[in-house]
Amino acid sequence: QVQLVESGGGLVQAGGSLRLSCAASGRTVSSYTMGWFRQAPGKEREFVALITWSGGSTVYADSVKGRFTISRDNAKNTMYLQMNSLKPEDTAVYYCAVDGTPRRVGVRTYEYNYWGQGTQVTVSS
């Protein structure tokens, strides 16, 4: 089993920045793709970004490309999401997730087996 804990959310003005962290425990996640998803009120959970097991490849949703940067430190079993130039439409609960199938790369929620509890990001206009 993998336990995930997100941190770093908060309230920020439009144009500001936040850095989210996701700490994994229970087992090493260095063989698995990790991802960030978000869910705004009344909307479905959506893909934000993913990073492959070695950190060699990343994928971003079009809505965040060029503004968000995903990274990971396998020695610390931790993943990060640097969010710059934030917009009000980025307001959501952000979740980190781990794909429990080694070496798979996916953007769909059902492809991820482990989820954190979420951290709120609110961007004011």
Phi, psi and chi 1 to 4 in degrees:
 res  aa     phi    psi   chi1   chi2   chi3   chi4
   1 GLN       -  148.8  -79.0  -74.8   14.9      -
   2 VAL  -121.1  130.2  176.5      -      -      -
   3 GLN  -107.0  136.1  -67.5   78.9   43.6      -
   4 LEU  -124.2  135.0  -57.7  172.2      -      -
   5 VAL  -129.9  119.4  177.4      -      -      -
   6 GLU   -90.8  153.5  -57.9   97.9  -24.5      -
   7 SER  -153.1  165.3   60.9      -      -      -
   8 GLY   105.2   -4.7      -      -      -      -
   9 GLY   -70.5  172.4      -      -      -      -
  10 GLY   164.2 -166.2      -      -      -      -
  11 LEU  -104.5  130.3  173.8   63.7      -      -
  12 VAL  -143.2  151.0   64.0      -      -      -
  13 GLN   -78.0  155.5  -71.6 -171.2  -29.3      -
  14 ALA   -54.5  136.5      -      -      -      -
  15 GLY    92.6  -10.7      -      -      -      -
  16 GLY   -83.6 -174.1      -      -      -      -
  17 SER  -133.6  152.0  -61.0      -      -      -
  18 LEU  -143.0  153.8  -76.4  173.8      -      -
  19 ARG  -124.4  117.4 -171.8 -168.9 -166.5 -151.1
  20 LEU   -93.1  146.1  -55.2 -176.4      -      -
  21 SER  -123.7  151.4  -61.8      -      -      -
  22 CYS  -136.4  110.6  172.0      -      -      -
  23 ALA   -99.1  127.4      -      -      -      -
  24 ALA  -102.5  145.2      -      -      -      -
  25 SER  -144.3  166.5   62.2      -      -      -
  26 GLY   102.0  -40.0      -      -      -      -
  27 ARG  -163.2  160.7   61.8 -169.0  -78.8 -169.2
  28 THR   -71.8  143.0 -179.1      -      -      -
  29 VAL  -110.5   16.0  -66.2      -      -      -
  30 SER   -68.5  -11.5   59.1      -      -      -
  31 SER   -98.8    4.6  -63.0      -      -      -
  32 TYR  -125.5  146.3  -54.8  102.8      -      -
  33 THR   -66.3  140.3  -67.5      -      -      -
  34 MET  -120.8  149.5  -62.8 -177.3   72.2      -
  35 GLY  -143.2  162.5      -      -      -      -
  36 TRP  -115.2  135.5  -71.9   98.2      -      -
  37 PHE  -128.6  164.4  -67.9   75.2      -      -
  38 ARG  -144.1  155.5   65.8 -173.5 -177.7 -172.9
  39 GLN  -140.2  117.4 -172.2  166.6   17.9      -
  40 ALA   -90.7  157.7      -      -      -      -
  41 PRO   -55.4  129.8  -26.1   34.6      -      -
  42 GLY    77.7    5.3      -      -      -      -
  43 LYS  -121.4  162.4  -65.4 -172.2  176.3 -178.2
  44 GLU   -77.1  155.2  -66.9 -171.8   -6.8      -
  45 ARG   -65.1  134.8 -166.8  169.4  -62.7 -171.9
  46 GLU  -127.3  152.7   64.9  174.7    5.3      -
  47 PHE   -69.9  139.6  168.4   76.6      -      -
  48 VAL  -115.0  -53.8  173.8      -      -      -
  49 ALA  -164.0  156.0      -      -      -      -
  50 LEU  -139.8  159.3   68.5   82.2      -      -
  51 ILE  -138.7  134.0 -174.6  165.0      -      -
  52 THR   -74.1  171.5   55.1      -      -      -
  53 TRP   -54.4  -39.4   45.3   94.9      -      -
  54 SER   -92.2   -6.2   64.3      -      -      -
  55 GLY    82.6    7.1      -      -      -      -
  56 GLY   -76.1  -21.8      -      -      -      -
  57 SER  -135.2  145.2  -65.4      -      -      -
  58 THR  -133.8  153.3   57.0      -      -      -
  59 VAL  -136.2  138.5  177.7      -      -      -
  60 TYR  -127.0  148.4  -64.1   91.4      -      -
  61 ALA   -67.0  148.1      -      -      -      -
  62 ASP   -58.1  -32.5  -72.1  -17.4      -      -
  63 SER   -68.2  -18.8   58.5      -      -      -
  64 VAL  -118.5   -5.3  -53.4      -      -      -
  65 LYS   -58.0  131.7 -155.8  171.4  -66.7 -177.1
  66 GLY    88.5  -12.5      -      -      -      -
  67 ARG  -114.7  -33.8  -60.1 -172.4  -62.5  121.6
  68 PHE  -107.1  148.1  -69.6    9.8      -      -
  69 THR  -133.6  124.1  -58.0      -      -      -
  70 ILE   -99.1  143.7 -170.4  171.3      -      -
  71 SER  -152.0  168.7   61.0      -      -      -
  72 ARG  -148.9  154.3   67.1 -169.4  -66.7  169.1
  73 ASP  -127.2   98.6 -176.4  -19.4      -      -
  74 ASN   -66.6  -26.2  -76.5  -20.9      -      -
  75 ALA   -65.7  -28.4      -      -      -      -
  76 LYS  -102.9   -0.2  -63.8 -178.6  178.1  179.2
  77 ASN    54.6   41.9 -124.3   21.5      -      -
  78 THR  -134.0  145.1  -58.9      -      -      -
  79 MET  -122.7  153.5  175.6  178.8   64.3      -
  80 TYR  -131.4  157.4  -52.9   95.3      -      -
  81 LEU  -138.0  107.7 -174.2   67.9      -      -
  82 GLN   -87.2  121.2  177.8   66.1   43.9      -
  83 MET  -116.8  115.8  -55.6 -174.2  -64.9      -
  84 ASN  -115.7  164.1  -61.8  -30.5      -      -
  85 SER    49.5   47.7  -58.1      -      -      -
  86 LEU   -65.0  146.3  -77.6  161.7      -      -
  87 LYS  -120.6  156.8  -55.2  174.8 -179.4  179.6
  88 PRO   -55.6  -32.0  -29.0   36.8      -      -
  89 GLU   -72.5   -5.7   50.5  -96.9   44.6      -
  90 ASP   -83.3   -6.9  -66.0  -41.2      -      -
  91 THR   -61.4  124.6  -65.0      -      -      -
  92 ALA  -178.3  171.4      -      -      -      -
  93 VAL   -88.3  127.2  177.3      -      -      -
  94 TYR  -102.1  131.2  -76.8   70.0      -      -
  95 TYR  -118.6  139.1  -62.0   90.1      -      -
  96 CYS   -99.5  154.4   69.4      -      -      -
  97 ALA  -150.0  154.4      -      -      -      -
  98 VAL  -122.9  130.0  172.1      -      -      -
  99 ASP   -81.5  115.5 -176.7  -21.6      -      -
 100 GLY   -76.4   -3.3      -      -      -      -
 101 THR   -95.6  118.2  -60.3      -      -      -
 102 PRO   -58.7  138.5  -23.8   34.5      -      -
 103 ARG    67.4   14.0  -55.5  -63.7 -166.9  -98.7
 104 ARG   -93.7  148.4 -177.7  169.6   67.1 -179.7
 105 VAL  -127.0  115.6 -179.2      -      -      -
 106 GLY  -145.3  157.7      -      -      -      -
 107 VAL  -115.5    3.3  -58.1      -      -      -
 108 ARG   -98.3  144.5  -64.9  171.7  176.0   81.3
 109 THR   -60.3  -35.5   56.0      -      -      -
 110 TYR   -70.4  -10.9   65.0   78.5      -      -
 111 GLU   -85.6   -2.9  -66.2  173.6  -57.6      -
 112 TYR  -111.8  128.9  -71.3   77.5      -      -
 113 ASN   -93.9  -27.5  -57.7   86.0      -      -
 114 TYR  -123.5  137.5  -54.7  103.0      -      -
 115 TRP  -134.5  146.4  -67.1   83.5      -      -
 116 GLY   -83.8  180.0      -      -      -      -
 117 GLN   -85.2  -12.9   81.6  -70.7  -11.9      -
 118 GLY    95.9  151.4      -      -      -      -
 119 THR  -134.5  135.9 -174.4      -      -      -
 120 GLN   -80.9  131.5  177.2   70.0   47.0      -
 121 VAL  -119.4  122.5  171.5      -      -      -
 122 THR  -123.6  124.3  -57.4      -      -      -
 123 VAL  -114.0  118.6 -175.7      -      -      -
 124 SER   -93.1  148.7   62.5      -      -      -
 125 SER   -90.1      -   56.2      -      -      -
